[in-house]
Amino acid sequence: MVRKMKIIKVSSFFWPVKGGMEGHLYYEGKELIKSGHDLQILTSDSSRNGKIKKKFSLVDGIAVTRFPT
């Protein structure tokens, strides 16, 4: 029996910002969701070139919360 985990990951950036860590978190997150786990990403509202206005979103089942930077 696989236990359902509640997982939080913290990163400076996340989708739609593109980069190695952002891609890793996205694809790993999709697999964790597919396995039945809950995943939340805590990240900045920075897009490297400005601010992302939406502070909470679901990205392919991954809950993303953005904080002011």
N, C-alpha and C positions, 0 to 999 in steps of 0.2 A: 504494500500500500504506500502510495506517495503522499506525503503530507503537503498541504497547501501552505506556502510561505507568503508572508507580507514583506516585500523587499523595497527598500528605499535606496536610490543611488543619487549621488550629488556630483554635479559636473558644472564647469564654468559655462558651457554652451550645450545646446541640444537642438535637434531638428527644428526649424529649417536651416540652421547654420550647418555648413558642410565642413567636415574634417574627419580625421582618423578616429578620435575618441567619440565624436558624435555618431559616426557610422557604427562603431562597435557597440555603443549603448543601444542604438536603435535595433540592430539585428539580434543582439543578445536578448534585448527586451521582448522582441517578437517571439523568440523561442520560449522564454520564461512564461509569457502569456499563454502560448499554445500548450504549455505543460500544466496550465491551470493555476499558476501563481499570480498574486496581485503585485503589480510593480508601479512604483511612483518615482518619477525623476524630479529632483529639485535642482533648479538651474537659475541663471540670471535672465533678465529681460533684454540683455544685449544681443544684437545681431552682428556685432563687430563694426557695423557701419551706422548704427542707430539703435532704436528700441523696438521691441516686439510688444505691441499694445495688449494683446490677449494674455491675461495672467494665468489662466487655467485652460487646458485643452486636453482632449484625448487624441493621441496619435496612434492609430492602429491598436487600440486597447490599452496603451500606455498612458497613465495619468501624468501630465506634465504641469508642474507649478513653477511659475517664474517670479523671481523676487527682484526688486529695484537694485540697480547697481550704480 
